[in-house]
């Protein structure tokens, strides 16, 4: 199974794994699963670090690789999805992740209940 992880899931997997549910932990560690961290999540972390909202004392790209995850580029087709998305969610990073999930038909793992309003497949 392949799936995208939301930014908070990535951070929890790195530093607070006890916040993950047992099924999330199992999916993240599944030998046959492809776990993607979107370029959008990397951008979100970098922007939050640059404005002082997050202490980013590690290289997130290196951590993606170290954890056995894969980086997922953000494509133009992903961005086009934003035009059709209703504004259930105001966070631009989450909206981009939702659009990427829909455009790529790849489920997303999140604890954000607002993602359900968009019809993307959730883990």
N, CA, C and O of each residue as an XYZ file, in Angstrom:
492
protein
N       0.851     -1.171      0.000
C       0.000      0.000      0.000
C       0.898      1.235      0.000
O       1.938      1.261      0.659
N       0.486      2.245     -0.740
C       1.221      3.507     -0.714
C       0.301      4.593     -0.177
O      -0.905      4.586     -0.426
N       0.895      5.533      0.568
C       0.127      6.638      1.123
C       1.046      7.807      1.475
O       2.244      7.644      1.704
N       0.441      8.975      1.507
C       1.110     10.216      1.892
C       0.858     10.420      3.378
O      -0.230     10.111      3.864
N       1.835     10.931      4.102
C       1.586     11.282      5.500
C       1.524     12.798      5.645
O       2.311     13.537      5.054
N       0.573     13.226      6.442
C       0.426     14.651      6.749
C       1.648     15.104      7.552
O       2.340     14.281      8.150
N       1.904     16.386      7.563
C       3.091     16.940      8.214
C       3.154     16.557      9.688
O       4.218     16.189     10.186
N       2.028     16.639     10.392
C       2.068     16.308     11.827
C       2.369     14.826     12.055
O       3.010     14.473     13.045
N       1.917     13.963     11.155
C       2.233     12.539     11.271
C       3.745     12.334     11.109
O       4.350     11.546     11.836
N       4.341     13.040     10.162
C       5.789     12.962      9.962
C       6.525     13.400     11.232
O       7.448     12.720     11.681
N       6.117     14.535     11.808
C       6.774     15.029     13.016
C       6.585     14.065     14.187
O       7.521     13.816     14.946
N       5.391     13.532     14.332
C       5.148     12.569     15.412
C       5.991     11.317     15.220
O       6.556     10.797     16.183
N       6.082     10.831     13.992
C       6.890      9.641     13.722
C       8.355      9.885     14.092
O       9.053      8.972     14.534
N       8.809     11.116     13.907
C      10.189     11.473     14.228
C      10.445     11.612     15.717
O      11.438     11.102     16.235
N       9.535     12.313     16.411
C       9.866     12.698     17.785
C       8.831     12.352     18.845
O       9.142     12.383     20.035
N       7.616     12.026     18.445
C       6.578     11.704     19.425
C       5.734     10.518     18.958
O       4.522     10.648     18.787
N       6.367      9.369     18.753
C       5.640      8.226     18.191
C       4.472      7.746     19.052
O       3.570      7.076     18.549
N       4.480      8.079     20.341
C       3.373      7.680     21.205
C       2.067      8.392     20.848
O       0.997      7.967     21.284
N       2.141      9.470     20.058
C       0.932     10.161     19.601
C       0.251      9.443     18.441
O      -0.902      9.728     18.119
N       0.962      8.519     17.821
C       0.400      7.752     16.706
C      -0.444      6.609     17.249
O      -0.121      6.022     18.282
N      -1.515      6.303     16.553
C      -2.334      5.154     16.942
C      -1.571      3.876     16.589
O      -0.651      3.912     15.772
N      -1.945      2.752     17.197
C      -1.285      1.492     16.838
C      -1.396      1.168     15.344
O      -0.444      0.663     14.751
N      -2.545      1.452     14.738
C      -2.692      1.160     13.307
C      -1.821      2.089     12.460
O      -1.297      1.669     11.428
N      -1.661      3.342     12.882
C      -0.778      4.249     12.160
C       0.670      3.774     12.254
O       1.397      3.766     11.260
N       1.074      3.384     13.450
C       2.438      2.891     13.646
C       2.691      1.661     12.789
O       3.738      1.543     12.153
N       1.730      0.751     12.774
C       1.867     -0.468     11.978
C       1.983     -0.139     10.488
O       2.812     -0.721      9.789
N       1.159      0.786     10.001
C       1.207      1.161      8.586
C       2.537      1.826      8.231
O       3.099      1.566      7.168
N       3.038      2.684      9.123
C       4.305      3.373      8.866
C       5.485      2.401      8.835
O       6.469      2.631      8.133
N       5.378      1.329      9.591
C       6.470      0.353      9.661
C       6.281     -0.827      8.711
O       7.157     -1.684      8.605
N       5.148     -0.874      8.024
C       4.868     -1.995      7.132
C       5.928     -2.164      6.062
O       6.236     -1.224      5.329
N       6.477     -3.343      5.974
C       7.574     -3.607      5.039
C       7.186     -3.380      3.582
O       8.029     -3.007      2.767
N       5.937     -3.599      3.255
C       5.503     -3.505      1.856
C       4.793     -2.191      1.547
O       4.245     -2.020      0.458
N       4.802     -1.275      2.491
C       4.149      0.018      2.287
C       5.137      1.042      1.754
O       6.305      1.062      2.142
N       4.649      1.891      0.856
C       5.415      3.041      0.387
C       4.841      4.256      1.109
O       3.690      4.636      0.893
N       5.648      4.850      1.957
C       5.221      6.005      2.747
C       5.854      7.243      2.131
O       7.077      7.362      2.047
N       4.995      8.162      1.703
C       5.466      9.386      1.060
C       5.362     10.586      1.996
O       4.375     10.757      2.711
N       6.395     11.402      1.974
C       6.363     12.722      2.595
C       6.403     13.710      1.444
O       7.362     13.748      0.673
N       5.358     14.504      1.339
C       5.244     15.444      0.229
C       6.241     16.595      0.351
O       6.620     16.998      1.451
N       6.645     17.104     -0.784
C       7.460     18.324     -0.809
C       6.720     19.466     -0.111
O       7.346     20.391      0.406
N       5.397     19.398     -0.098
C       4.598     20.414      0.598
C       4.896     20.382      2.092
O       5.012     21.437      2.717
N       5.021     19.204      2.670
C       5.343     19.106      4.096
C       6.728     19.660      4.387
O       6.934     20.317      5.408
N       7.672     19.401      3.500
C       9.024     19.949      3.684
C       8.963     21.480      3.618
O       9.603     22.161      4.419
N       8.198     22.018      2.669
C       8.040     23.471      2.559
C       7.383     24.042      3.813
O       7.800     25.085      4.318
N       6.363     23.362      4.310
C       5.683     23.825      5.529
C       6.653     23.892      6.704
O       6.671     24.879      7.439
N       7.451     22.857      6.882
C       8.421     22.849      7.975
C       9.440     23.975      7.820
O       9.769     24.657      8.791
N       9.937     24.170      6.603
C      10.936     25.218      6.356
C      10.358     26.611      6.602
O      11.014     27.461      7.205
N       9.143     26.841      6.139
C       8.518     28.150      6.338
C       8.256     28.399      7.820
O       8.535     29.487      8.325
N       7.724     27.403      8.516
C       7.458     27.581      9.954
C       8.750     27.806     10.730
O       8.766     28.574     11.692
N       9.831     27.149     10.325
C      11.124     27.382     10.975
C      11.623     28.794     10.692
O      12.181     29.441     11.579
N      11.429     29.278      9.469
C      11.940     30.604      9.105
C      11.224     31.735      9.823
O      11.786     32.817      9.990
N       9.985     31.497     10.250
C       9.242     32.553     10.969
C       9.222     32.312     12.479
O       8.536     33.020     13.216
N       9.973     31.313     12.932
C      10.109     31.068     14.359
C       8.993     30.252     15.000
O       8.907     30.200     16.227
N       8.142     29.619     14.211
C       7.057     28.815     14.774
C       7.464     27.368     15.034
O       6.711     26.605     15.639
N       8.656     26.996     14.576
C       9.101     25.616     14.704
C      10.617     25.602     14.813
O      11.308     26.288     14.059
N      11.130     24.821     15.751
C      12.569     24.621     15.859
C      12.926     23.440     14.975
O      12.623     22.293     15.303
N      13.563     23.722     13.867
C      13.921     22.685     12.901
C      15.421     22.420     13.024
O      16.232     22.968     12.277
N      15.760     21.573     13.977
C      17.172     21.298     14.259
C      17.680     20.064     13.517
O      18.711     19.496     13.878
N      16.956     19.655     12.482
C      17.347     18.498     11.690
C      17.037     18.798     10.231
O      16.272     19.712      9.925
N      17.628     18.035      9.348
C      17.344     18.167      7.924
C      16.172     17.237      7.606
O      16.330     16.017      7.638
N      14.999     17.797      7.298
C      13.836     16.927      7.071
C      14.002     15.987      5.877
O      13.458     14.883      5.887
N      14.729     16.399      4.867
C      14.941     15.524      3.706
C      15.786     14.318      4.114
O      15.500     13.187      3.721
N      16.819     14.569      4.896
C      17.638     13.460      5.398
C      16.815     12.522      6.269
O      16.989     11.304      6.213
N      15.917     13.086      7.075
C      15.093     12.259      7.957
C      14.077     11.437      7.172
O      13.767     10.309      7.554
N      13.560     11.988      6.088
C      12.663     11.218      5.226
C      13.376      9.947      4.783
O      12.830      8.847      4.876
N      14.585     10.113      4.307
C      15.376      8.971      3.828
C      15.759      8.032      4.968
O      15.672      6.813      4.820
N      16.182      8.586      6.098
C      16.614      7.774      7.233
C      15.478      6.908      7.772
O      15.717      5.808      8.272
N      14.255      7.395      7.672
C      13.108      6.649      8.187
C      12.567      5.647      7.175
O      11.632      4.902      7.470
N      13.156      5.629      5.984
C      12.701      4.700      4.960
C      11.478      5.182      4.198
O      10.827      4.404      3.501
N      11.167      6.468      4.331
C      10.061      7.062      3.589
C      10.586      7.560      2.249
O      11.790      7.513      1.996
N       9.691      8.035      1.394
C      10.081      8.578      0.097
C       9.550     10.005     -0.034
O       8.435     10.307      0.392
N      10.361     10.871     -0.625
C       9.915     12.234     -0.907
C       9.006     12.198     -2.132
O       9.297     11.513     -3.112
N       7.919     12.930     -2.068
C       6.959     12.991     -3.172
C       6.935     14.416     -3.721
O       6.524     15.339     -3.017
N       7.366     14.608     -4.961
C       7.346     15.954     -5.546
C       5.918     16.479     -5.668
O       4.963     15.709     -5.770
N       5.793     17.792     -5.656
C       4.503     18.446     -5.855
C       4.438     18.882     -7.310
O       5.281     19.653     -7.770
N       3.443     18.393     -8.032
C       3.354     18.612     -9.477
C       2.287     19.638     -9.834
O       1.428     19.980     -9.021
N       2.364     20.116    -11.059
C       1.387     21.088    -11.562
C      -0.033     20.531    -11.498
O      -0.968     21.263    -11.174
N      -0.205     19.242    -11.805
C      -1.553     18.644    -11.748
C      -2.094     18.660    -10.319
O      -3.303     18.757    -10.113
N      -1.204     18.565     -9.340
C      -1.614     18.648     -7.942
C      -2.125     20.061     -7.629
O      -3.140     20.236     -6.955
N      -1.401     21.053     -8.131
C      -1.767     22.447     -7.885
C      -3.102     22.805     -8.531
O      -3.871     23.583     -7.967
N      -3.383     22.249     -9.700
C      -4.647     22.546    -10.373
C      -5.860     22.099     -9.569
O      -6.941     22.667     -9.717
N      -5.698     21.107     -8.735
C      -6.799     20.621     -7.905
C      -7.303     21.699     -6.947
O      -8.461     21.675     -6.531
N      -6.433     22.639     -6.601
C      -6.804     23.681     -5.639
C      -7.970     24.541     -6.136
O      -8.746     25.061     -5.334
N      -8.089     24.686     -7.435
C      -9.157     25.501     -8.014
C     -10.535     24.958     -7.658
O     -11.468     25.728     -7.429
N     -10.665     23.641     -7.611
C     -11.966     23.010     -7.401
C     -12.263     22.691     -5.931
O     -13.389     22.320     -5.601
N     -11.279     22.830     -5.053
C     -11.506     22.457     -3.659
C     -12.350     23.495     -2.934
O     -12.045     24.686     -2.990
N     -13.409     23.061     -2.252
C     -14.156     23.996     -1.416
C     -13.293     24.415     -0.217
O     -12.291     23.766      0.083
N     -13.673     25.472      0.449
C     -12.876     26.007      1.555
C     -13.318     25.464      2.911
O     -13.580     26.230      3.838
N     -13.399     24.133      3.023
C     -13.658     23.529      4.327
C     -12.445     23.729      5.227
O     -12.568     23.850      6.446
N     -11.286     23.761      4.609
C     -10.024     23.879      5.338
C      -9.312     25.125      4.845
O      -9.152     25.316      3.639
N      -8.890     25.963      5.759
C      -8.248     27.225      5.382
C      -6.718     27.110      5.300
O      -6.074     27.957      4.682
N      -6.136     26.086      5.907
C      -4.681     25.940      5.918
C      -4.193     25.615      4.506
O      -4.559     24.575      3.959
N      -3.370     26.487      3.903
C      -2.939     26.257      2.516
C      -2.099     24.993      2.346
O      -2.182     24.339      1.307
N      -1.300     24.642      3.338
C      -0.482     23.430      3.224
C      -1.377     22.191      3.204
O      -1.170     21.279      2.404
N      -2.366     22.166      4.085
C      -3.278     21.023      4.106
C      -4.090     20.948      2.821
O      -4.338     19.857      2.307
N      -4.503     22.090      2.302
C      -5.245     22.106      1.043
C      -4.383     21.543     -0.095
O      -4.879     20.807     -0.947
N      -3.099     21.892     -0.104
C      -2.212     21.361     -1.139
C      -2.015     19.850     -0.986
O      -1.971     19.128     -1.982
N      -1.897     19.374      0.244
C      -1.778     17.934      0.467
C      -3.048     17.201      0.026
O      -2.975     16.127     -0.570
N      -4.194     17.781      0.320
C      -5.470     17.193     -0.103
C      -5.525     17.134     -1.630
O      -5.880     16.102     -2.200
N      -5.178     18.232     -2.287
C      -5.163     18.269     -3.747
C      -4.213     17.247     -4.326
O      -4.533     16.597     -5.322
N      -3.050     17.094     -3.718
C      -2.082     16.114     -4.192
C      -2.626     14.700     -4.028
O      -2.473     13.861     -4.916
N      -3.249     14.444     -2.909
C      -3.847     13.128     -2.664
C      -4.914     12.813     -3.707
O      -4.954     11.707     -4.247
N      -5.768     13.778     -3.986
C      -6.843     13.579     -4.964
C      -6.291     13.425     -6.379
O      -6.710     12.533     -7.117
N      -5.352     14.290     -6.758
C      -4.807     14.252     -8.120
C      -4.025     12.973     -8.385
O      -4.036     12.450     -9.499
N      -3.349     12.474     -7.363
C      -2.507     11.283     -7.515
C      -3.236      9.996     -7.160
O      -2.723      8.901     -7.390
N      -4.422     10.129     -6.607
C      -5.196      8.978     -6.121
C      -4.367      8.151     -5.139
O      -4.338      6.921     -5.196
N      -3.695      8.869     -4.237
C      -2.908      8.238     -3.182
C      -3.555      8.623     -1.851
O      -3.739      9.809     -1.579
N      -3.901      7.643     -1.024
C      -4.496      7.964      0.279
C      -3.532      8.783      1.136
O      -2.325      8.812      0.896
N      -4.102      9.443      2.137
C      -3.299     10.254      3.045
C      -3.599      9.870      4.490
O      -4.749      9.639      4.863
N      -2.544      9.810      5.288
C      -2.684      9.532      6.714
C      -2.659     10.863      7.457
O      -1.700     11.627      7.346
N      -3.706     11.133      8.207
C      -3.815     12.357      8.976
C      -4.722     12.120     10.171
O      -5.492     11.160     10.201
N      -4.624     12.997     11.148
C      -5.570     13.005     12.264
C      -6.491     14.216     12.166
O      -7.283     14.471     13.073
N      -6.391     14.949     11.083
C      -7.198     16.148     10.866
C      -8.552     15.744     10.281
O      -8.636     15.295      9.138
N      -9.601     15.908     11.071
C     -10.953     15.490     10.661
C     -11.463     16.242      9.436
O     -12.324     15.728      8.721
N     -10.957     17.438      9.179
C     -11.436     18.217      8.030
C     -11.089     17.570      6.691
O     -11.743     17.849      5.686
N     -10.082     16.722      6.664
C      -9.710     16.049      5.417
C     -10.862     15.185      4.902
O     -11.004     14.998      3.694
N     -11.676     14.662      5.806
C     -12.810     13.805      5.416
C     -13.801     14.542      4.529
O     -14.491     13.917      3.725
N     -13.882     15.850      4.661
C     -14.843     16.653      3.910
C     -14.515     16.739      2.430
O     -15.337     17.213      1.645
N     -13.320     16.285      2.029
C     -12.881     16.421      0.641
C     -12.975     15.142     -0.171
O     -12.738     15.167     -1.378
N     -13.304     14.057      0.442
C     -13.447     12.819     -0.303
C     -12.143     12.150     -0.695
O     -12.143     11.215     -1.495
N     -11.031     12.617     -0.143
C      -9.791     11.908     -0.424
C      -9.753     10.653      0.445
O     -10.348     10.605      1.521
N      -9.050      9.655     -0.041
C      -8.937      8.402      0.720
C      -8.033      8.639      1.922
O      -6.949      9.208      1.796
N      -8.488      8.199      3.075
C      -7.733      8.405      4.318
C      -7.260      7.077      4.889
O      -7.898      6.037      4.729
N      -6.122      7.153      5.559
C      -5.571      5.987      6.269
C      -5.830      6.207      7.743
O      -5.463      5.367      8.566
